[in-house]
Amino acid sequence: MSSLWTPGGEHPVDPEAKADGMADRGDGGDVESEAEIRAEIDAEMDAVRRQLAEVPPEIVVANHAMGLYELAAIHLSQDPPNAAGAALAIDAMGALVDGLAGRLGEAEPTLRDALAQMRLVFVQVTGARG
């Protein structure tokens, strides 16, 4: 029997055991067909799309902009900082925030502040390294 390492420790794994809910047909295939699995995945994706359609677009765009903020922060926190990666993320965030001025709803002031802060951090970090 082999084992699987996880952050919670090492766990024994029986290579002969089937995954949860999967029964053996006896011919090497599983009872649940690929078509059934695909239909389940499609149904889950449809549910996610419906949920996303209910969220105001400006909130979704703001979340993406903050993802770019976080990406820039990750690149600036590397040792040494990845200035090119951070610059791309900051410029992409700027393209969203500046390019969509007046259309980002209540999040716009926060996004503008975050962008300004990240630009300042970029100058501080890259200027300190020469």
C-alpha angles and dihedrals in degrees: 000000000000129000138226122219117219131167086261092058140271118321128193114242125201106212089199094059119099123232117265112292095005115119125192117245091201094246096082094266129104126247091236106072126219088248091056092048091048091050090052092050091048091050091051091049091050090053091050091049091051091050092048091049089058093058116087108253093233089063092051092048091048090052090052091049090052089050088058089049089054091046090054091049091052092052093046092050094057119107101261099020117246097231095177093052092046092047091053092050092046092048091049091051089048091051090055098042097040095036093051097042111160093015103077098082124211093345094063098090091048091048092049091050092047091050092049091048093049092049089052092048089049091055092046095048098041094039092052090055094047 
